[in-house]
Amino acid sequence: MGQKQWAWCALGCLLAASAISSAASISDVQEQELQVTARHLLGGSDHKYKQGEEVPLWASKVGPFTNPSETYEYFSLPYCPPSGGVKWKTLGIGEVVDANRMASTPYALHFQTARKDVVICEKTMGEADLNMFRKAVQGDWYFQMYYDDLPVWGFIGKMEKIIVQSVSSFKFYLFTHIDFDIKYNGDRVIEINVSTDPQQAIDISDGVIEQKVKFSYSVRWTQTATTYEKRLSRYERFPLNPVHLEIHWFSIINSCVTVLLLTGFLATILMRVLKADFIKFSRDDPGMDEEESGWKYVHGDVFRFPPNKNLFCAFVGTGTQIFYLSLFIFAMALVGAFYPYNRGALYTALIVLYALTASIAGYVAASYYK
């Protein structure tokens, strides 16, 4: 490796060390500012609303609770669509790669506007619609929605086991009323919770061929002292979603520093031991042919010119690109860019940084090729 390559590697290590030390020493206020800035770069926003302003509620998916990877569109079930038809939210590149879809809903959740028992629609469901809901309730399906980029979950229905004269059977109930409990701080939405009323559930058990259904909802607003910057902390261990493991950054940094130090010590020892032999090989000293032991038996293979130079340079350049890509992703994670449930942020960062670091791969590959 030439002096230029060593210089680039040294510069990269210095930048990484500087970023790590800076991230470890910033104050809480500076950390919050960095998180907000990073979220803006990845498509996030600090939403501020006025009283009575409409805040859309987007339906993301439905699926079985026991298998989170199996998901379907929200309106794959015969729910009531909005009066103006279903509208789809324009998604970013990361959200598209992550297979997200956002459909509009008929729920009108205006900022700081309480509602009580608002009827969305009344419909008579036939056997086909009842079978779809019955299958969802039997599979313990849940729905996921987003309100001001805050995820919210709820179950579609419930299943009860009934035993009559030692004969067991199951009853299936569909929740038709949803209570939205929203918390706010000033002009920002802080928290949203969903609950269902078991008293307003209809029977869709086997044998029911037709059922008249009335879907409704209520909204309640309460003020909270939680700040906007900390509103996502409650989602770290939400019961309806898999637990997010805490990232032990100190252990990761400690391991990386240990590996770098051991690699440096090993390289220093090898260079001291082999320096004299390198000098003799470069001078074509005939005395080297007289005594060959240890690693000298394979010196012909070690210093042999690679047969596929183009492929070798491409691999070195790509490896360097992946190294810097990983370094930048870790740096963004340190400043809080990838907060919980930020849809597609990681994929967006990977795609953009992969394109930007392509110049590093080209430079390294070209420098080795010449």
C-alpha positions as CSV (number, residue, x, y, z in Angstrom):
1,M,0.0,0.0,0.0
2,G,1.4,3.4,-1.0
3,Q,1.8,6.5,1.0
4,K,-1.4,8.0,-0.4
5,Q,-3.5,5.0,0.7
6,W,-1.9,5.0,4.2
7,A,-2.8,8.7,4.4
8,W,-6.4,8.2,3.4
9,C,-6.8,5.4,6.0
10,A,-5.2,7.5,8.7
11,L,-7.5,10.4,7.8
12,G,-10.5,8.1,8.0
13,C,-9.5,6.7,11.4
14,L,-8.9,10.3,12.7
15,L,-12.4,11.4,11.5
16,A,-14.0,8.3,13.0
17,A,-12.3,8.9,16.4
18,S,-13.2,12.5,16.3
19,A,-16.9,11.7,15.6
20,I,-17.0,9.2,18.4
21,S,-15.4,11.5,20.9
22,S,-17.6,14.4,19.9
23,A,-20.8,12.2,20.2
24,A,-19.7,11.1,23.6
25,S,-19.1,14.6,24.9
26,I,-22.1,16.6,23.6
27,S,-24.8,17.8,26.0
28,D,-28.4,16.6,26.1
29,V,-29.6,19.8,24.3
30,Q,-27.0,19.4,21.5
31,E,-28.0,15.7,21.2
32,Q,-31.6,16.6,20.7
33,E,-30.7,19.3,18.1
34,L,-28.6,16.7,16.2
35,Q,-31.4,14.2,16.3
36,V,-33.9,16.7,14.9
37,T,-31.5,17.7,12.2
38,A,-30.8,14.1,11.2
39,R,-34.5,13.4,11.1
40,H,-35.1,16.3,8.8
41,L,-32.4,15.0,6.4
42,L,-34.2,11.6,6.3
43,G,-37.6,13.0,5.6
44,G,-38.8,13.5,9.2
45,S,-40.5,16.7,10.4
46,D,-41.4,18.7,13.5
47,H,-45.1,18.9,12.9
48,K,-46.8,21.9,14.6
49,Y,-50.6,22.3,14.4
50,K,-53.2,24.8,15.3
51,Q,-56.4,24.0,17.1
52,G,-58.9,22.4,14.8
53,E,-56.3,21.7,12.1
54,E,-56.7,18.3,10.4
55,V,-54.0,15.8,11.1
56,P,-54.4,12.7,8.8
57,L,-54.6,9.2,10.2
58,W,-53.0,6.8,7.8
59,A,-53.7,3.0,7.8
60,S,-50.6,1.0,7.2
61,K,-51.4,-2.7,7.4
62,V,-53.3,-5.6,9.0
63,G,-52.0,-9.1,9.8
64,P,-51.6,-11.9,12.4
65,F,-50.1,-10.9,15.6
66,T,-48.1,-14.2,15.8
67,N,-46.5,-13.6,12.4
68,P,-45.4,-9.9,12.0
69,S,-43.9,-10.6,8.6
70,E,-47.3,-11.6,7.2
71,T,-49.0,-8.3,6.4
72,Y,-51.8,-7.1,4.1
73,E,-53.3,-3.8,3.1
74,Y,-55.7,-2.3,5.6
75,F,-58.6,-2.2,3.2
76,S,-58.1,-5.9,2.2
77,L,-60.7,-6.3,5.0
78,P,-64.1,-4.8,4.2
79,Y,-63.8,-1.7,6.4
80,C,-65.6,1.5,5.6
81,P,-63.5,3.6,3.1
82,P,-63.4,7.4,3.2
83,S,-66.2,9.3,1.6
84,G,-64.0,10.6,-1.2
85,G,-62.3,7.3,-1.8
86,V,-59.1,5.8,-0.6
87,K,-56.1,8.0,-1.1
88,W,-52.5,6.7,-0.9
89,K,-49.8,8.7,0.7
90,T,-46.7,9.5,-1.4
91,L,-43.8,7.5,0.2
92,G,-40.1,8.0,0.2
93,I,-37.6,5.7,-1.5
94,G,-36.8,4.0,1.8
95,E,-40.5,3.4,2.6
96,V,-41.0,1.9,-0.8
97,V,-38.1,-0.5,-0.4
98,D,-39.4,-1.4,3.1
99,A,-42.8,-2.3,1.4
100,N,-44.8,0.3,3.4
101,R,-48.2,1.5,2.2
102,M,-50.3,4.3,3.7
103,A,-54.0,4.6,2.9
104,S,-56.3,7.4,4.1
105,T,-59.0,6.5,6.6
106,P,-62.4,8.0,7.4
107,Y,-61.4,9.0,10.9
108,A,-61.3,12.8,11.4
109,L,-58.9,13.5,14.1
110,H,-58.5,17.3,14.2
111,F,-56.0,18.8,16.6
112,Q,-57.4,19.4,20.1
113,T,-60.9,18.6,18.9
114,A,-62.7,16.0,21.0
115,R,-65.4,13.8,19.4
116,K,-67.9,11.4,20.9
117,D,-69.5,8.4,19.2
118,V,-69.1,9.6,15.7
119,V,-70.6,7.2,13.2
120,I,-68.4,6.5,10.1
121,C,-70.9,4.3,8.2
122,E,-73.6,1.7,8.6
123,K,-73.5,-1.3,6.3
124,T,-74.9,-4.7,6.0
125,M,-72.2,-7.3,5.6
126,G,-72.9,-10.5,3.7
127,E,-71.5,-14.0,4.2
128,A,-68.3,-13.2,2.3
129,D,-67.4,-10.1,4.3
130,L,-68.2,-11.9,7.6
131,N,-66.0,-14.8,6.6
132,M,-63.1,-12.4,6.0
133,F,-63.5,-10.7,9.4
134,R,-64.1,-14.1,11.1
135,K,-60.8,-15.4,9.6
136,A,-59.0,-12.3,10.8
137,V,-60.4,-12.6,14.4
138,Q,-59.6,-16.3,14.5
139,G,-56.0,-15.5,13.4
140,D,-55.6,-12.8,16.1
141,W,-55.1,-10.1,13.5
142,Y,-54.2,-6.5,14.5
143,F,-54.1,-3.2,12.5
144,Q,-51.4,-0.6,12.4
145,M,-51.9,3.1,11.7
146,Y,-49.8,6.2,11.8
147,Y,-50.9,9.5,13.3
148,D,-48.3,12.4,12.9
149,D,-45.7,9.7,12.3
150,L,-46.6,7.9,15.6
151,P,-47.5,4.2,15.2
152,V,-50.6,2.9,16.9
153,W,-52.0,-0.6,17.1
154,G,-55.2,-2.3,17.9
155,F,-56.9,-5.7,17.6
156,I,-59.6,-6.3,15.0
157,G,-61.8,-8.5,17.3
158,K,-61.8,-11.1,20.0
159,M,-62.5,-14.8,20.3
160,E,-64.2,-16.4,23.3
161,K,-64.4,-20.1,24.2
162,I,-67.8,-21.2,25.5
163,I,-68.4,-24.5,27.2
164,V,-72.0,-25.8,27.3
165,Q,-72.6,-29.3,28.8
166,S,-69.0,-30.3,28.3
167,V,-69.1,-29.2,24.7
168,S,-66.8,-26.3,23.7
169,S,-67.3,-23.8,21.0
170,F,-65.9,-20.5,19.9
171,K,-67.6,-17.2,19.5
172,F,-66.1,-14.5,17.3
173,Y,-66.7,-10.8,17.9
174,L,-65.8,-7.8,15.7
175,F,-64.9,-4.5,17.3
176,T,-66.9,-1.7,15.7
177,H,-66.0,1.2,18.0
178,I,-62.5,2.7,18.5
179,D,-61.5,5.2,21.2
180,F,-58.6,7.4,20.4
181,D,-56.8,8.9,23.4
182,I,-54.4,11.6,22.1
183,K,-51.9,13.6,24.3
184,Y,-50.4,16.9,23.2
185,N,-47.9,19.4,24.5
186,G,-48.5,22.9,23.1
187,D,-48.9,22.7,19.4
188,R,-47.5,19.2,18.9
189,V,-48.8,15.7,19.2
190,I,-47.0,13.6,21.8
191,E,-48.8,10.3,22.2
192,I,-51.7,8.4,20.8
193,N,-53.4,5.3,22.2
194,V,-56.2,3.1,20.8
195,S,-58.7,1.1,22.8
196,T,-61.8,-0.9,21.8
197,D,-65.1,-1.2,23.6
198,P,-66.1,-4.8,24.1
199,Q,-69.7,-3.6,24.7
200,Q,-69.8,-2.4,21.1
201,A,-68.7,-5.7,19.5
202,I,-70.9,-7.6,17.1
203,D,-71.2,-11.4,16.9
204,I,-69.8,-12.8,13.6
205,S,-69.6,-16.4,14.7
206,D,-70.1,-19.4,12.4
207,G,-73.7,-19.6,11.3
208,V,-74.2,-15.8,11.0
209,I,-75.0,-15.2,7.4
210,E,-75.8,-11.5,7.5
211,Q,-75.1,-8.8,10.0
212,K,-75.8,-5.1,10.2
213,V,-72.7,-3.2,11.4
214,K,-72.3,0.4,12.5
215,F,-68.6,1.6,12.7
216,S,-67.9,4.5,15.0
217,Y,-65.2,6.2,17.0
218,S,-64.5,8.7,19.8
219,V,-61.5,11.1,20.3
220,R,-60.3,12.5,23.6
221,W,-57.4,15.0,24.0
222,T,-55.4,15.4,27.1
223,Q,-52.4,17.6,27.8
224,T,-49.0,16.1,28.9
225,A,-45.7,17.5,30.1
226,T,-43.7,15.1,27.8
227,T,-41.5,17.0,25.3
228,Y,-41.6,16.4,21.6
229,E,-38.0,15.1,21.6
230,K,-38.9,12.3,24.0
231,R,-42.2,11.3,22.6
232,L,-40.8,8.1,20.9
233,S,-39.2,6.7,24.0
234,R,-42.4,4.9,25.0
235,Y,-42.2,2.8,21.8
236,E,-39.0,1.1,22.9
237,R,-40.9,-1.6,24.7
238,F,-44.5,-1.5,23.3
239,P,-46.5,-4.7,24.1
240,L,-48.0,-5.0,20.6
241,N,-44.6,-4.9,18.8
242,P,-41.4,-6.9,19.1
243,V,-39.1,-5.5,21.8
244,H,-36.4,-3.2,20.5
245,L,-33.0,-4.3,21.9
246,E,-31.0,-1.5,23.5
247,I,-27.8,-0.8,21.6
248,H,-24.7,-0.9,23.8
249,W,-22.6,1.7,22.1
250,F,-19.9,1.6,24.7
251,S,-19.3,-2.1,24.2
252,I,-19.3,-1.7,20.4
253,I,-16.8,1.2,20.5
254,N,-14.7,-0.7,23.1
255,S,-14.5,-3.8,20.8
256,C,-13.6,-1.7,17.8
257,V,-10.8,0.1,19.6
258,T,-9.5,-3.2,21.0
259,V,-9.4,-4.8,17.5
260,L,-7.7,-1.7,16.0
261,L,-5.1,-1.7,18.8
262,L,-4.3,-5.4,18.5
263,T,-4.1,-5.1,14.7
264,G,-1.7,-2.2,15.1
265,F,0.5,-4.1,17.5
266,L,0.6,-7.1,15.3
267,A,1.5,-5.1,12.2
268,T,4.2,-3.3,14.1
269,I,5.8,-6.6,15.3
270,L,5.6,-8.1,11.8
271,M,7.1,-5.0,10.2
272,R,10.0,-5.1,12.7
273,V,10.7,-8.8,12.2
274,L,10.3,-8.8,8.4
275,K,11.9,-5.4,7.6
276,A,15.3,-6.8,7.1
277,D,14.0,-9.5,4.8
278,F,12.0,-7.0,2.8
279,I,15.1,-4.9,2.2
280,K,17.0,-8.0,1.1
281,F,14.3,-9.0,-1.3
282,S,14.1,-5.6,-2.8
283,R,17.9,-5.6,-3.4
284,D,17.9,-9.1,-4.9
285,D,20.5,-10.2,-2.3
286,P,21.9,-13.6,-3.4
287,G,22.4,-14.6,0.2
288,M,18.6,-15.1,0.6
289,D,18.7,-18.2,-1.6
290,E,21.2,-19.9,0.8
291,E,18.9,-20.0,3.8
292,E,15.1,-20.4,3.6
293,S,13.0,-21.2,6.6
294,G,9.6,-20.4,8.0
295,W,7.5,-18.0,5.9
296,K,10.3,-17.7,3.4
297,Y,9.2,-20.9,1.8
298,V,6.1,-19.2,0.5
299,H,7.6,-15.8,-0.4
300,G,7.1,-16.6,-4.1
301,D,3.4,-16.8,-3.6
302,V,3.2,-13.9,-1.2
303,F,4.9,-11.5,-3.6
304,R,3.4,-12.9,-6.8
305,F,1.5,-10.5,-9.0
306,P,-2.2,-11.2,-9.0
307,P,-3.4,-12.9,-12.2
308,N,-6.7,-10.9,-12.4
309,K,-5.7,-7.4,-11.6
310,N,-9.0,-5.8,-12.6
311,L,-11.0,-8.1,-10.3
312,F,-8.5,-7.6,-7.5
313,C,-8.7,-3.8,-7.6
314,A,-12.5,-3.9,-7.9
315,F,-12.7,-6.0,-4.7
316,V,-10.4,-3.7,-2.8
317,G,-12.3,-0.7,-3.9
318,T,-15.7,-2.2,-3.1
319,G,-14.5,-3.3,0.3
320,T,-13.3,0.2,1.1
321,Q,-16.6,1.6,0.1
322,I,-18.5,-0.8,2.3
323,F,-16.2,0.1,5.2
324,Y,-16.9,3.8,4.9
325,L,-20.6,3.1,4.3
326,S,-20.7,1.2,7.6
327,L,-18.8,4.0,9.3
328,F,-21.2,6.7,8.2
329,I,-24.3,4.5,9.1
330,F,-22.8,4.1,12.7
331,A,-22.2,7.8,12.9
332,M,-25.8,8.6,11.9
333,A,-27.1,6.1,14.4
334,L,-25.0,7.8,17.1
335,V,-26.7,11.1,16.5
336,G,-30.1,9.5,16.7
337,A,-31.1,9.5,13.0
338,F,-32.7,6.1,13.2
339,Y,-35.2,6.5,15.9
340,P,-37.9,3.8,16.5
341,Y,-40.4,3.3,13.7
342,N,-38.9,5.9,11.4
343,R,-40.3,4.3,8.3
344,G,-37.6,3.6,5.7
345,A,-34.9,5.9,7.2
346,L,-32.3,3.2,7.3
347,Y,-32.9,2.1,3.7
348,T,-32.9,5.8,2.5
349,A,-29.5,6.4,4.2
350,L,-28.1,3.1,2.8
351,I,-29.1,4.0,-0.8
352,V,-27.9,7.6,-0.6
353,L,-24.6,6.8,1.1
354,Y,-23.9,3.9,-1.2
355,A,-24.2,6.2,-4.2
356,L,-22.0,8.9,-2.5
357,T,-19.3,6.4,-1.4
358,A,-19.0,5.0,-4.9
359,S,-16.4,7.7,-5.6
360,I,-14.3,6.2,-2.8
361,A,-14.5,2.8,-4.4
362,G,-13.5,4.3,-7.7
363,Y,-10.6,6.2,-6.3
364,V,-9.2,3.3,-4.3
365,A,-9.6,0.8,-7.2
366,A,-7.9,3.2,-9.7
367,S,-5.0,3.9,-7.3
368,Y,-4.3,0.2,-7.0
369,Y,-4.7,-0.5,-10.7
370,K,-2.1,2.0,-11.7
